[in-house]
Amino acid sequence: MQITINDYNMQNIETFGEILKKTPSEMINEALELYFEEQQKALLERNLENENAMTNLSFDEFWEDVEV
């Protein structure tokens, strides 16, 4: 795996590393954990919206054409 970090982010890693007394690896891992948490939340919300889209009929609409 090859990862490229742009100059802006590299400068921030160096600056915040000094301020927070953290290694670049620590900061990158923390950032990735936050990123994955946010992506997981977004995926769950999207799945929930898709489920709701499939079940948004009212009771009467659902049974309208059903013969029992």
HUFENGI-V911333 format. One record per pair of residues at least 12 apart in sequence whose C-alpha atoms are under 10 Angstrom apart, sorted by sequence separation. I is the first residue (numbers start at 0). J is the second residue. If there is no record, write none. Layout:
i->I j->J
i->I j->J
This chain:
i->11 j->23
i->12 j->24
i->9 j->23
i->12 j->26
i->12 j->27
